Every structure is written in C-alpha cells, then in structure tokens.
C-alpha cells in the first residue's frame, strides 16, 4: 500500500486553490484522497502493532534502588 500519486496531486492543487467553491467542485477527489490516506494509516498501524515488542514489556518497579543525588 502506498499513498497514491493522484492523492498527492490533489493536495498540491488544494494548496493552490484553497477556497470553498474549488473544494465543493472537487469533493469526490477529496473523498478518494481521504480514503487513500486512511487505508495507508490503517496498514501502517497494523504493521506497527504486529511488530511492536514493547507491548510485551511490563515494568512493575524501578530498577534503581538508590536515589540519584
């Protein structure tokens, strides 16, 4: 999965035409770009959760018993 070039192109056009009328005319393209971003985020998150060993570590007490002065 990757962020589609059409979504990047839309964002570049949005930067130049950031107004209500242009946005209304291009809302279907916005929805496609938004869905593409959500799918990419979901895939990245799933991959991170799959490979995240930190979730298995539980720290019950501090390892240093003497205070740092």
Order of alpha helices (4+ residues) and beta strands (2+ residues): alpha-alpha-alpha
